[in-house]
Amino acid sequence: MTEYLYMRDVDACYIGDFEATVKQAGDDWIVLDRTAFYPEGGGQPTDTGTIKWDGGEAKVVRVTKREGSRHYLEGPVPPLGTEIMGIIDWERRYGHMRAHTSQHIISAVVWDRWQAKTVGNQIYEARARIDLHPLKLTEEDVRWIEEECNRRISEAIDVQIYELSREEAEERAGVERCNMELLPKSVKKLRIVQVGDEICPCAGTHVKNTSEIGTLKITKKESKGKMRTRITYELV
């Protein structure tokens, strides 16, 4: 299994380069014993970057959670046992971190007022979209959400990442609030992201403090079915 370095805590999300060893290799991919590259999933895109080793270099164009963590390469493939240096495209990663933490804030704001769940999301470097249900919004509601999110962001709230048992997470956050029913019953330990008093299971990368997010601007709302609303926003 690959060790995911960014999973440890919020400081680990800022790891931009690391050393590792090649454990498996294919025609255009490798699996490492440890990595700081985020594999696509959970609404967060893959990290990209570069790997270097003695006598070689290749671009990392995609990372997936498959047989550990496959790093798909553009360029030569280092052989088994090679010690490499991984370097993450930091501008892309940091954009994902800002967008992912902002998505948690929108989810919390909407839940606190309407008890609507986040049922889908997709983040990018400086924008994101989020699907909420059951929820129908007026333009006035949208402006309120934007203002409340920016108010919370401006409070410079620290973000924490840690583990909880499933039972404790359900007690503190509530099964409904965090869609605990979607997690396999076999999962007994959960990685928790906490922003202020709001906690939610999440495997993504996040900023240390909400002040890093910037200003959130909602650019669109649309209906995606019965009582399902999509909000699109950007960070400026």
N, C-alpha and C positions, 0 to 999 in steps of 0.2 A: 504494500500500500504506500502511496505517496503521502508524505507529511506536508500539510498545507500551512505554510509559515504564517500567513495573514490571519489565520483562525484564532490565534492565541489570545489577543486582546486588541484594543483599539490602536495602541502604538505599533503593533505588528502590521497594521494596514498600510503603514508608511514605509515598509521595506521596499526599496527600489532596486536593489541588486542582492544577489546571494550566490553561494557556491553549492553545487550538488554533483551527484554522480549518475551517469546514464545506466539504468537498470534493464531497459528493453529498447529495441530499435526496430523500425520497419523501413519501408521504402522512402517515406517522407515524414516520419514521426519518431519521437522518442518518449519514453517514460522515465522520469527522474525519481530519485529516492526522496527528494524534498523540493518544494517549489513555492515561490511567492506569486506566480502567475495565477490569476483567477480564471477558472474554467467557466465557460458560458453556462448560464442557468439561473433560475429564480428571477427572471426579468433583467438580469445584469449581463451585458455583453462580455465576451472574452477579453482578457488582456492580450496585448501584443508587445513585441519588443525584439530582443536579440539574445542569442547565446554565443559565447565565445569559448574557445579552448585552444590549447597549444597547437598552432598550425591551422586553425579553422574558425569559421564564423558563419552563422546562418540567422535568418530572420524567423521569429516566432509569429506566425500569422493567425493561429487559432489554437485554443486549448479546450479540451473536452474532458469530462469525467468518464473515462473509459479505461478499464484495466489499470486503475490507479489514476493517472492524469496524462493523457496524450497531448504532447506539444507538437503541433504540425509545423513543419519547417519549409522555408523557401531557401534552398541552398544545400550544401552538403550535410550529411547526417553523421554525427560522431558515433564511433563504435561503442559497443558495450564496455562499461568500466571507465569511460572517459570522464575526467573531472572537468566540469564546465562552470562558467560564470554566467548567470542569467541577469539580464538588464531589462527592466520593464519600461515601456513607453509611458513615462510618468504623467505627461499632460493628459493622455487618454484616461489612465487609471484615476487620477485625481478628479477629473470631471465626473467619472462614474461614482466616486465616493461622495462628492457634493450632491449629485442627483439622487443617490440612494438614500442618504440621510434626509433630504428634503421630502422624499416620498413617504418616509416614516412619519414626518411631521404632518403632512396632509392627511394621512390615514388616521392619525390620532385626533386631529381637529374635527374631521368628519364623524368619527366614532363618538367623540365626546358630545357632539350636538345632536346627531341623528341616529346613532347606533347602527350605522351602515358599515358593512365590511368591505375591505379591499379584496376584490375577487380576480384581479389581474393587474399587471403593471409591466411596463417596459421602459428602461432608462437608457439614456444616451449621454454624450459628454456634457452637454449644457441644456438638456431638455429631457422631458419624460412625459409619459401618460399613465393614468391610473384609472381603473374601472372600479366603480363602487355600487353596492347593492344591499338592500333596496333603497334607492335614492332618486328623487326627482328634484332638480334645482331651478330656481329662478335666477335671473341675472343679478338680483340683489344678493342672493345666497352666494353666488360665485365671488362677488366682490368682498363679501364678509369673509369667506374662506381665505382669499388672498391676503386680506389685511390681518387676519388672525395668525396665519402662518408666518407672515413677516414680523409680526409682533413677537412671536416665540423665537424666531431666528435671531432677532435683535437682542434678545435677553442673554445671548452668549452662553447657552446651556452646554455643559460638558456631556459628552457621549461616553458611555461605558459598554464594554463587551466582556461577558463572563459566561460561565456555565451554571445551569440550574437543573435539578432533577425535574422530570416531567410533572410530577405531582406538585412541586412547589411553583413551577411556572404556571400551571393551570389555576392554582390558588391565587397567585398574585395578579395574573393578567386576565384570567377568565378564558374558558374554552371558546366562547363565542367571539370574543374580541380578537383573538389571534388565530382563528381557524385551526385549533389544535386537532380537530377531528380529521384534518387532511394528513396529519403526520402518522406514519405507521405505528401501531401499538408497540412494536419492538424497539422503537427509539425511546430510551430511558433518560438520556442526558441531552439537554438542548443548549445550543449556543444562543445567548440572549443579547440583544442590542437594546440598551436603555437610553432614552433621550428624556431627561428630566424625570418625571414620575411614570412615563409610559414605557412599558417593556414589551418586546415582541421577539419570538424566535426568528433568527435570520442568519444566513451563512455568507452574506455579502460583505463588502468593504465599506467603511464609513469614516467620516472626518471625526476629529477629536472634539470639536466644539462647533455649535451651530453658527457661530460668527463667520466660519469659513465658507458657508453656503452662498452668501451674497443675497440678492433680492429675488424673490420668486414672483413671476408674472404669469397669470393664467391667460392663455391665448385662445382657448376654445373649450366649449362644452358640447357634448352631443349625446343623444340617446343611442344605446346599444341593445335595445330590447326592453321588455317590460320591467320598469323600475330599476334599470341598470344605466348608469350615467358614466360617461368617460370624460375626464378632465385632462387636457393637455396644457403643459406649462413649460416655461423656460426660466433659466437662471441668468440674471443680468447684473 
